[in-house]
Amino acid sequence: MDLGDKIKAARAKKGLTQKELAQRAKLSERTIQRIENHEVEPSVYSLNKISELLEFDFLTEKLRIMKRRNQIIYTIMAVWTAALVFNLIFTDFNFADRWWEILMWGMTLSAVVTGQIYIPYRSKK
């Protein structure tokens, strides 16, 4: 269950409509709709306001979800690195023909380390 789904469930459990939650949190109704429909990743400000009203720490939940997404990215990079090392050690790796593999790996690794590559907020279609 994603963050938007959890907010929607907590709001329903409290018996609030999106409009009521928006008014109490001093946010727009459209903001609540977009968060619940996975159209945007909620800001810290919005999450704090919603957390206060629904009595659940959604900021910590957001961080937990982001940590899980990062674990997926790091796992993919580890597998890709292992495959590249295997190619370099155990196959007839011709640098003149396959230099681009190392270049692509290095560029991707630097993008992951600097935070330029991440799994974006899931869009519900």
C-alpha positions as CSV (number, residue, x, y, z in Angstrom):
1,M,0.0,0.0,0.0
2,D,1.4,3.4,-1.0
3,L,1.3,6.6,0.9
4,G,-1.7,8.0,-0.8
5,D,-3.7,4.8,-0.1
6,K,-2.7,4.9,3.5
7,I,-3.8,8.5,3.9
8,K,-7.1,7.7,2.2
9,A,-7.7,4.7,4.5
10,A,-6.8,6.8,7.6
11,R,-9.1,9.6,6.4
12,A,-12.0,7.2,5.8
13,K,-11.4,5.6,9.2
14,K,-11.8,9.0,10.8
15,G,-15.0,9.6,8.8
16,L,-13.6,12.6,7.0
17,T,-14.2,13.6,3.4
18,Q,-11.4,15.0,1.3
19,K,-12.9,18.4,1.6
20,E,-13.1,18.3,5.4
21,L,-9.5,17.1,5.7
22,A,-8.4,19.8,3.4
23,Q,-10.2,22.5,5.4
24,R,-8.9,21.3,8.7
25,A,-5.3,20.9,7.4
26,K,-5.5,24.3,5.7
27,L,-4.7,22.7,2.3
28,S,-6.6,22.7,-0.9
29,E,-9.0,19.9,-1.6
30,R,-7.2,19.4,-4.9
31,T,-3.9,18.8,-3.0
32,I,-5.6,16.0,-1.0
33,Q,-7.0,14.5,-4.2
34,R,-3.7,14.6,-5.9
35,I,-1.9,13.0,-2.9
36,E,-4.5,10.2,-2.6
37,N,-4.5,9.6,-6.4
38,H,-0.7,9.3,-6.5
39,E,-0.4,12.3,-8.8
40,V,2.1,14.1,-6.6
41,E,4.6,13.2,-3.9
42,P,3.4,15.1,-0.8
43,S,5.5,17.8,0.7
44,V,6.8,17.6,4.3
45,Y,4.5,20.5,5.2
46,S,1.4,18.7,3.8
47,L,2.4,15.4,5.5
48,N,2.8,17.1,8.9
49,K,-0.6,18.8,8.6
50,I,-2.3,15.6,7.6
51,S,-0.4,13.6,10.2
52,E,-1.6,15.8,13.0
53,L,-5.3,15.5,12.0
54,L,-5.3,11.7,11.2
55,E,-3.0,10.9,14.2
56,F,-0.5,8.8,12.1
57,D,3.1,9.7,11.3
58,F,3.0,9.8,7.5
59,L,6.4,11.5,7.3
60,T,8.0,8.4,8.8
61,E,6.0,6.2,6.5
62,K,7.2,8.3,3.5
63,L,10.8,7.8,4.6
64,R,10.2,4.0,4.9
65,I,8.8,3.9,1.4
66,M,11.7,5.9,0.0
67,K,14.2,3.7,1.8
68,R,12.6,0.6,0.2
69,R,12.8,2.3,-3.3
70,N,16.5,3.0,-2.7
71,Q,17.1,-0.6,-1.7
72,I,15.7,-1.7,-5.1
73,I,18.0,0.8,-7.0
74,Y,21.0,-0.4,-5.0
75,T,20.2,-4.0,-5.7
76,I,19.9,-3.4,-9.4
77,M,23.3,-1.6,-9.3
78,A,24.9,-4.5,-7.4
79,V,23.6,-7.0,-9.9
80,W,24.8,-4.9,-12.8
81,T,28.2,-4.4,-11.2
82,A,28.5,-8.2,-10.6
83,A,27.7,-8.9,-14.2
84,L,30.2,-6.3,-15.4
85,V,33.0,-7.8,-13.2
86,F,32.1,-11.3,-14.4
87,N,32.4,-10.1,-18.0
88,L,35.8,-8.5,-17.3
89,I,37.2,-11.5,-15.5
90,F,35.7,-14.6,-17.1
91,T,35.0,-13.7,-20.7
92,D,37.1,-12.5,-23.6
93,F,36.4,-8.8,-22.9
94,N,37.8,-6.6,-25.6
95,F,38.0,-3.1,-24.3
96,A,38.3,-1.5,-27.7
97,D,34.9,-2.9,-28.7
98,R,33.1,-2.8,-25.4
99,W,34.4,0.3,-23.6
100,W,30.9,1.8,-23.6
101,E,29.7,-0.9,-21.1
102,I,32.1,0.4,-18.5
103,L,31.3,4.0,-19.4
104,M,27.6,3.4,-19.0
105,W,28.1,1.6,-15.7
106,G,30.2,4.4,-14.4
107,M,27.7,7.1,-15.4
108,T,24.8,5.2,-13.9
109,L,26.7,4.6,-10.7
110,S,27.6,8.2,-10.3
111,A,23.9,9.2,-11.0
112,V,22.7,6.8,-8.4
113,V,25.2,7.9,-5.8
114,T,24.4,11.6,-6.3
115,G,20.7,10.9,-6.1
116,Q,19.9,11.9,-9.7
117,I,18.3,8.5,-10.4
118,Y,15.4,7.4,-8.2
119,I,12.1,5.6,-8.5
120,P,9.5,8.3,-8.9
121,Y,6.2,8.4,-7.1
122,R,3.9,5.7,-8.4
123,S,1.2,7.1,-10.8
124,K,-2.1,5.4,-10.5
125,K,-3.7,4.9,-14.0
